[in-house]
Amino acid sequence: MSRHLLAVVGLTCTGKGTLALALADALGGPDAVSIIVCDSTKVYRGADVGTAKLTGEARRGYEFLMVDVVEPGIPYSAGRYMTEGRAACEEAWRRNRLALVVGGSGLYFRALVDGICEAPGADADVRAALRARRAAGEDLHEYLREVDADAAARISPADEKRIIRALEVYELTGIPLAEIHSRGATALEADRVAVVALDAPRRWLAPRVEERTRRMFARGLLAETAGLLAEVADETAPPLNAIGYRQAVQLLRGELDEETAFAGIVRETLRLAKRQRTWFKKEERAVRLNAAERPGRLNERVVELWEALLQS
């Protein structure tokens, strides 16, 4: 039984899913490839439109693993993804399939392939103290930059929940989150791992982000968000705290108009892409490819890279 893993990671809205399906076709089809999604929001059931999740016939008969694994409102960690994602790889390998990993969640990918150690659990007192400091006017993102620059670079100043979590870990341990994750980590037992990271210039990416955001609204983002709100009491709980859903909640509450919500989604998505670029630049295994390249040629290049690795 071969234990091979090919990953397509990188920036949001660069066509990772489309490339993964083309690669899967080229590498043997549904009987030879299992697609393992690496996305911190697509793990949630009901988060389809807002995550551009492939569903139904769009999956073209391929097995998609690590999507729809948890109910809305339930926290899901990189550590849990490591455990369940590795089990998905094992299932693919047991069936003599290639594990084709696709997604843009850098921490989840690191957890899957390199392993991480879990950070300490939530502490209500520490969180309450941090929220009180924020309410008093302190810039928590600036504080995070002082104590954990790596986390601050990856987390948007608007993402209050992740800022508080990173600071909570630091307050409890005195150690930056990334350092905790790297301690005692055990790598995935794979024969071969190949990583392709898609990047693209902003001038190419921005119109794609705008078009995808239009499709999200046209396909029912607001209705989907309303349904999630009916299931989840706390509107800041996942996946409602993710880009797209967060603005949709504000729109439904009358706090934003549609034009402002649209602009906010585009702006935050482009900021996410910038953070993803920073993250995946540190992925030493990755071959970096320009997503703006002709799709057919991009697929050919990845297949060539994979076949060369198998022959090495």
CORHU-V293990 format. One record per pair of residues at least 4 apart in sequence whose C-alpha atoms are under 6 Angstrom apart, sorted by the first residue. I is the first residue (numbers start at 1). J is the second residue. D is the distance in whole Angstrom. If there is no record, write none. Layout:
I | J | D
I | J | D
This chain:
1 | 96 | 6
3 | 93 | 6
3 | 190 | 5
3 | 191 | 5
4 | 98 | 6
4 | 191 | 6
4 | 192 | 5
5 | 99 | 5
5 | 100 | 6
5 | 193 | 5
6 | 100 | 5
6 | 193 | 6
6 | 194 | 5
6 | 195 | 6
7 | 100 | 6
7 | 101 | 4
7 | 102 | 6
7 | 195 | 5
8 | 102 | 5
8 | 196 | 5
8 | 197 | 6
9 | 102 | 6
9 | 103 | 5
9 | 104 | 5
9 | 197 | 5
10 | 104 | 5
10 | 197 | 5
10 | 198 | 5
11 | 199 | 6
11 | 273 | 5
11 | 276 | 6
12 | 273 | 6
14 | 291 | 6
24 | 29 | 5
25 | 29 | 4
28 | 32 | 5
30 | 62 | 5
32 | 97 | 5
33 | 97 | 5
33 | 98 | 5
34 | 63 | 5
34 | 92 | 6
34 | 99 | 5
35 | 64 | 5
35 | 100 | 5
35 | 101 | 6
36 | 64 | 6
36 | 65 | 5
36 | 66 | 6
36 | 100 | 6
36 | 101 | 5
37 | 66 | 5
37 | 101 | 6
37 | 102 | 5
37 | 103 | 6
38 | 102 | 6
38 | 103 | 4
39 | 103 | 5
39 | 105 | 5
41 | 239 | 6
42 | 67 | 5
43 | 67 | 4
43 | 68 | 5
43 | 69 | 5
44 | 68 | 5
44 | 70 | 5
44 | 71 | 6
44 | 72 | 6
45 | 68 | 4
45 | 71 | 6
48 | 52 | 6
48 | 53 | 5
49 | 216 | 6
49 | 221 | 6
50 | 221 | 6
54 | 58 | 6
55 | 59 | 6
73 | 232 | 5
73 | 237 | 5
73 | 238 | 5
78 | 108 | 5
79 | 118 | 6
81 | 85 | 5
82 | 86 | 6
82 | 111 | 5
82 | 112 | 5
89 | 99 | 6
90 | 94 | 6
92 | 97 | 5
92 | 99 | 6
93 | 97 | 5
110 | 114 | 5
111 | 115 | 4
111 | 116 | 5
113 | 187 | 6
113 | 188 | 5
114 | 187 | 4
115 | 185 | 5
115 | 186 | 5
115 | 187 | 5
116 | 181 | 4
116 | 182 | 6
116 | 185 | 5
117 | 181 | 5
117 | 185 | 6
133 | 138 | 6
134 | 138 | 5
141 | 157 | 6
144 | 148 | 5
144 | 152 | 6
145 | 149 | 4
145 | 152 | 5
148 | 176 | 5
154 | 275 | 5
164 | 168 | 6
167 | 171 | 6
170 | 174 | 5
170 | 175 | 5
170 | 176 | 6
195 | 286 | 5
196 | 286 | 5
196 | 287 | 5
196 | 288 | 6
197 | 286 | 6
197 | 288 | 5
198 | 288 | 6
198 | 289 | 5
198 | 290 | 6
198 | 291 | 6
199 | 290 | 5
199 | 291 | 6
200 | 290 | 5
200 | 291 | 5
202 | 206 | 6
215 | 219 | 6
216 | 221 | 5
217 | 221 | 5
222 | 248 | 6
235 | 240 | 6
236 | 240 | 6
236 | 241 | 5
237 | 241 | 6
240 | 245 | 5
240 | 246 | 6
241 | 246 | 5
242 | 246 | 6
244 | 265 | 5
247 | 261 | 5
250 | 255 | 5
250 | 256 | 6
251 | 255 | 6
251 | 256 | 5
251 | 257 | 6
258 | 262 | 6
265 | 269 | 6
